[in-house]
Amino acid sequence: MENTTKVNAFMAGLEHPLKAELEAVCKIIREAAPGITEDIKWGGPSYAYKGDMATINPKIMKYVAVIFHKGDLLPKVSDFFEEATKGKVYAKFYDMAAVKANKKALQQMVRNWVQLMGQ
């Protein structure tokens, strides 16, 4: 996976109260579909497939925030995802139970992006 070493270095130096949850979310996104790339953009781990897909904002300390940049283009797979301004959709993970409970929905959002972008 492209830039995994860069993301691993970022994560090694990250101090976050939900670091384990953040790492679990990153792994779920990486493994959701072949061809996903990762990098550090906008201050956090970012994921792409034929275009920017999602970024995790590690500056938010109360939850792990995954921002789907053009989430309004994707079918809503769960009420877990919150619509935001400028076409964004947020996923907020407050604890590991939320990560586990919403793993399949997060994977489906990633797969929907891959499908939208035409595999």
Backbone bond lengths (Angstrom), bond angles and torsions (degrees), N, CA, C in turn:
res aa  C-N    CA-C-N  psi(-1)  N-CA   C-N-CA  omega(-1)  CA-C   N-CA-C  phi
1 M - - - 1.451 - - 1.526 108.10 -
2 E 1.294 114.90 135.04 1.455 121.95 -178.13 1.531 111.89 -61.53
3 N 1.328 116.56 131.30 1.463 125.20 174.92 1.527 114.83 64.08
4 T 1.320 117.64 20.63 1.462 119.71 178.54 1.523 110.82 -60.60
5 T 1.328 117.58 -38.87 1.460 121.10 179.08 1.521 110.46 -59.91
6 K 1.308 116.88 -41.32 1.470 121.90 178.37 1.532 111.03 -62.96
7 V 1.312 116.58 -43.29 1.468 121.31 179.29 1.530 109.80 -67.63
8 N 1.332 117.10 -41.58 1.466 120.26 178.73 1.526 110.88 -61.31
9 A 1.333 117.50 -40.80 1.467 121.26 178.25 1.528 110.22 -64.96
10 F 1.324 116.93 -41.52 1.463 121.26 177.66 1.525 110.16 -60.42
11 M 1.318 116.16 -46.83 1.464 121.11 -178.00 1.534 111.29 -65.70
12 A 1.332 117.23 -36.58 1.469 120.51 -179.95 1.527 111.19 -62.28
13 G 1.324 116.43 -34.51 1.459 120.17 -179.55 1.516 114.78 -91.84
14 L 1.315 117.31 -1.27 1.461 121.30 -175.44 1.532 111.92 -80.43
15 E 1.310 114.90 131.49 1.462 120.32 171.10 1.519 106.84 -108.98
16 H 1.312 116.16 115.74 1.460 121.70 -176.65 1.523 107.69 -150.73
17 P 1.331 118.54 135.74 1.465 119.60 -179.25 1.532 113.81 -64.20
18 L 1.325 117.06 -19.97 1.467 121.53 -179.99 1.535 110.38 -116.94
19 K 1.323 116.21 38.74 1.469 120.98 -176.42 1.531 111.88 -59.61
20 A 1.312 117.31 -42.47 1.472 120.03 179.48 1.526 110.60 -61.55
21 E 1.319 116.79 -41.10 1.464 121.48 178.11 1.529 110.38 -66.03
22 L 1.320 116.31 -41.81 1.464 121.32 179.60 1.532 109.87 -62.03
23 E 1.322 116.77 -45.57 1.467 120.50 178.42 1.525 110.96 -62.73
24 A 1.321 117.41 -39.29 1.471 120.94 179.46 1.527 110.80 -64.87
25 V 1.329 117.08 -41.54 1.465 121.27 178.50 1.534 110.10 -63.97
26 C 1.324 117.17 -42.89 1.471 120.46 177.45 1.527 110.53 -57.91
27 K 1.316 116.10 -44.81 1.467 120.46 -179.52 1.530 111.06 -63.36
28 I 1.307 117.30 -42.34 1.470 121.11 178.88 1.526 110.32 -59.59
29 I 1.324 116.82 -45.56 1.470 120.48 -179.79 1.522 110.23 -63.92
30 R 1.342 117.12 -48.23 1.472 121.33 -178.53 1.521 111.94 -56.92
31 E 1.323 116.19 -39.15 1.461 120.79 -173.74 1.526 113.93 -91.57
32 A 1.313 117.76 -1.35 1.471 120.60 -174.68 1.526 113.41 -69.70
33 A 1.327 116.89 -31.88 1.468 119.70 -177.40 1.523 109.30 -158.72
34 P 1.327 117.34 146.67 1.462 119.81 176.43 1.528 110.51 -66.49
35 G 1.316 116.01 149.26 1.456 120.70 175.56 1.513 115.13 90.71
36 I 1.320 117.73 -3.64 1.464 120.90 177.46 1.528 107.78 -69.93
37 T 1.324 117.39 134.11 1.458 121.22 175.25 1.516 108.78 -113.04
38 E 1.336 115.41 155.37 1.454 119.97 178.72 1.517 109.78 -131.72
39 D 1.309 114.84 153.97 1.453 122.26 -179.75 1.525 107.03 -160.67
40 I 1.310 116.55 177.81 1.455 121.23 171.57 1.520 106.79 -104.52
41 K 1.314 116.17 115.48 1.468 123.08 178.61 1.520 107.58 -141.54
42 W 1.294 115.56 149.31 1.464 120.73 177.80 1.531 111.95 54.21
43 G 1.329 116.05 30.86 1.459 120.46 174.86 1.510 116.93 83.49
44 G 1.323 118.25 10.28 1.456 120.16 -179.41 1.512 112.22 -161.96
45 P 1.328 116.70 175.62 1.462 119.98 176.31 1.532 110.45 -60.58
46 S 1.328 114.58 130.55 1.464 120.65 -179.32 1.519 109.21 -127.04
47 Y 1.311 115.04 147.40 1.454 121.37 -175.12 1.522 110.07 -126.07
48 A 1.330 114.64 143.72 1.464 119.64 -176.62 1.521 110.22 -143.25
49 Y 1.306 113.87 155.43 1.455 123.34 168.64 1.517 105.74 -152.04
50 K 1.317 116.38 105.78 1.468 121.73 -175.97 1.525 111.15 51.82
51 G 1.302 116.49 36.59 1.457 123.34 -179.13 1.512 109.87 139.73
52 D 1.318 116.51 156.38 1.458 121.11 179.97 1.519 110.53 -61.59
53 M 1.337 115.97 128.47 1.457 121.52 -177.51 1.528 111.51 -107.13
54 A 1.340 117.03 -56.50 1.465 120.02 -173.11 1.520 110.58 -153.22
55 T 1.320 115.37 153.00 1.458 122.93 176.24 1.516 109.02 -133.44
56 I 1.312 115.41 144.49 1.459 121.34 174.40 1.518 107.37 -101.10
57 N 1.327 116.61 129.59 1.459 121.72 -178.49 1.533 109.58 -99.20
58 P 1.344 117.14 100.67 1.466 119.38 -177.60 1.534 113.76 -79.34
59 K 1.317 117.59 -2.54 1.462 120.52 178.09 1.532 111.41 -75.43
60 I 1.306 116.62 -21.50 1.465 121.59 176.30 1.525 107.12 -82.07
61 M 1.298 117.05 121.97 1.463 121.38 -173.60 1.532 114.47 -98.63
62 K 1.331 118.10 -17.27 1.463 120.50 -175.80 1.523 112.97 -82.95
63 Y 1.322 116.71 -18.33 1.454 121.60 179.17 1.516 109.06 -160.19
64 V 1.321 116.59 166.23 1.460 122.09 173.82 1.520 106.15 -89.95
65 A 1.329 115.18 118.49 1.462 120.99 -176.55 1.527 110.38 -104.31
66 V 1.326 115.94 118.37 1.459 121.73 173.42 1.513 106.60 -106.57
67 I 1.333 115.85 123.36 1.460 120.74 -178.67 1.525 108.62 -110.25
68 F 1.318 116.37 114.58 1.464 121.31 172.51 1.522 106.44 -85.40
69 H 1.332 115.99 113.57 1.464 121.68 -170.98 1.528 113.66 -60.12
70 K 1.307 116.98 -39.40 1.469 121.55 179.78 1.524 109.34 -122.61
71 G 1.301 114.56 44.99 1.459 120.85 -175.89 1.513 114.43 -60.99
72 D 1.334 116.09 -24.11 1.466 118.22 179.16 1.523 112.28 -68.05
73 L 1.329 118.07 -13.17 1.460 121.61 176.88 1.529 111.89 -83.29
74 L 1.321 115.82 -12.58 1.458 120.69 -175.79 1.521 111.43 -99.32
75 P 1.330 116.72 145.71 1.465 118.28 174.90 1.527 109.70 -64.79
76 K 1.296 116.35 139.68 1.469 120.97 179.45 1.523 108.24 -72.70
77 V 1.330 115.56 117.16 1.461 119.92 -175.96 1.520 112.54 -94.47
78 S 1.337 116.47 -13.02 1.462 119.82 -177.02 1.523 109.37 -166.03
79 D 1.318 115.90 151.47 1.465 119.99 174.44 1.523 111.81 -69.91
80 F 1.321 117.24 -8.01 1.458 122.24 177.10 1.531 110.85 -62.18
81 F 1.318 116.97 -31.63 1.465 121.73 -177.47 1.521 110.09 -85.00
82 E 1.334 115.05 132.99 1.463 121.52 -176.74 1.526 110.40 -107.83
83 E 1.317 116.05 129.62 1.461 119.94 175.68 1.517 109.32 -74.28
84 A 1.342 115.72 144.37 1.459 121.71 -179.65 1.533 108.67 -134.20
85 T 1.302 116.08 -175.64 1.461 120.71 -179.16 1.517 111.64 -69.34
86 K 1.319 115.14 162.06 1.466 124.02 175.53 1.525 113.50 56.38
87 G 1.332 117.20 31.86 1.452 121.49 174.92 1.513 115.38 79.09
88 K 1.309 116.97 7.39 1.462 120.14 -178.67 1.528 111.03 -82.49
89 V 1.320 114.28 155.94 1.458 122.40 173.90 1.521 107.01 -131.93
90 Y 1.325 116.10 133.89 1.458 122.18 -177.71 1.519 111.26 -108.84
91 A 1.325 114.56 146.16 1.455 122.86 166.68 1.519 105.50 -120.72
92 K 1.335 117.44 129.98 1.459 122.05 -177.82 1.529 109.09 -122.37
93 F 1.325 114.64 118.75 1.458 121.57 -178.96 1.519 108.41 -109.45
94 Y 1.341 116.81 112.00 1.457 122.12 -176.99 1.525 113.51 -88.72
95 D 1.330 116.55 -17.37 1.463 120.40 -179.28 1.530 108.86 -164.04
96 M 1.332 115.11 174.98 1.464 119.55 -177.60 1.530 111.46 -66.40
97 A 1.319 117.54 -29.62 1.469 120.24 177.26 1.529 109.90 -61.32
98 A 1.325 117.66 -40.17 1.469 121.59 178.45 1.529 110.73 -67.29
99 V 1.332 116.67 -37.77 1.473 120.42 177.13 1.521 109.54 -60.58
100 K 1.325 116.42 -48.96 1.470 120.77 -178.14 1.530 111.46 -66.57
101 A 1.316 116.89 -40.89 1.467 120.93 -177.31 1.524 112.27 -67.94
102 N 1.334 117.47 -27.75 1.471 121.02 -174.70 1.521 113.55 -112.75
103 K 1.313 116.45 13.66 1.464 121.08 -179.38 1.536 111.70 -57.00
104 K 1.315 117.26 -50.07 1.466 120.45 -177.18 1.527 111.57 -64.48
105 A 1.319 117.50 -37.66 1.463 120.48 178.78 1.533 110.37 -66.61
106 L 1.325 117.10 -40.62 1.464 120.74 177.87 1.522 110.39 -64.53
107 Q 1.314 116.77 -44.08 1.464 120.58 176.69 1.527 110.82 -59.04
108 Q 1.326 116.96 -41.24 1.459 120.44 -178.82 1.521 111.08 -66.37
109 M 1.327 117.90 -38.18 1.470 120.18 176.52 1.524 110.40 -59.88
110 V 1.324 116.68 -43.24 1.470 120.81 178.88 1.523 109.89 -63.99
111 R 1.312 116.90 -45.36 1.478 120.52 180.00 1.525 111.16 -64.45
112 N 1.322 117.28 -35.84 1.463 120.22 177.44 1.527 110.11 -64.02
113 W 1.342 117.02 -37.89 1.465 120.33 177.97 1.530 109.94 -64.05
114 V 1.340 117.12 -45.10 1.454 121.74 179.39 1.525 109.59 -59.65
115 Q 1.324 116.69 -44.06 1.464 120.32 178.67 1.519 111.10 -63.71
116 L 1.322 117.05 -43.76 1.458 121.36 179.01 1.518 111.66 -59.47
117 M 1.330 115.98 -38.36 1.449 120.67 -177.28 1.525 112.75 -82.57
118 G 1.327 116.72 0.32 1.451 120.90 172.04 1.518 115.87 82.93
119 Q 1.291 116.81 35.83 1.467 122.65 177.95 1.477 108.95 27.03
